[in-house]
Amino acid sequence: MSLILSKKIYDINDVPKKTGIYYFIDTNNIPIYIGKSLDLNKRISQHLNSKSYKSDKIRLRFNHIRYLVTRCELIALLIESQEIKRNRPILNKKLRKKKRAIHIKKYEDENGYFGLKITKEIHNSITSFKSTKSAKSFIEYISHKFKLCKKINNIFKHEYCCFSISSKSKTQECLCEETVIDYNNRFDEMIKSLTLPNKSFAIINKKHGKPYPFVSVKNGVVEGYGFTQNKSLLDNRSQKKLDFVTKDEVIIVKNFYNKHQNNLELKITE
């Protein structure tokens, strides 16, 4: 399976109102910005008519447009991530890194509580970031969302434990003043929200007609995507394998599944 892009587009009216990815390309035939949309025509029009800084840069630098119709939002998201890593467009900020240098791992403290720590070791990492600052911001967010102790998660550096202050009672309440089992169960729920099951399966969109779009996952890693005529018999020959295997793709698939799981079907492939 290969990507078949449109011819060079100079007139916005030649862009369809379909799901896919789009490229703004300069006079040297180099992509300067890549994006995805459920409506290619509408999104490209927004870029060309917006008064934002990014849109000003796009209008000044681009010569023509190319697009790829994917029919499927999840596949469009994955192709966008892969194409940004491959082409490294100057106006794309996110998804450019093929590898990320800062990782977050799970550990167990001396009292048996599970926590998060920032490390440069990629082995068994939960997720990864470009900088320590980004990793700390993520831990701050996830600690608040799942009510996890910021001291155990290594972003609260005082000797005493972290606490939250109730605006009504004005009392100090520690977020980890509960049994190890209860706390660790909540921690594990957080982990499940970030990772894919450690087994092989395909995600198929039930609302699409033939050929059915699918994304394959193997041992918790996004392996590739494609289209099949038979949902019960996936053909590896119809699958496009990812060139860049990063945490970005896992996060994309996990977030999409959480949001649209009623429209998706999981098929175990092993």
Secondary structure, 3 states (H helix, E strand, C coil): CCCCCCCCECCHHHCCCCCEEEEEECCCCCEEEEEEECCHHHHHHHHHHCCCHHHHHHHHHCCEEEEEECCCHHHHHHHHHHHHHHHCCCCCCCCCCCCCCEEEEEEECCCCCEEEEEECCCCCCCEEECCHHHHHHHHHHHHHHHCCCCCCCCCCCCCCCCCEECCCCCCEECCCCCCHHHHHHHHHHHHHHHCCCCCCEEEEECCCCCCEEEEEEECCEEEEEEEECCCCCCCHHHEEECCCCCHHHHHHHHHHHHHHHHHEEEEECC
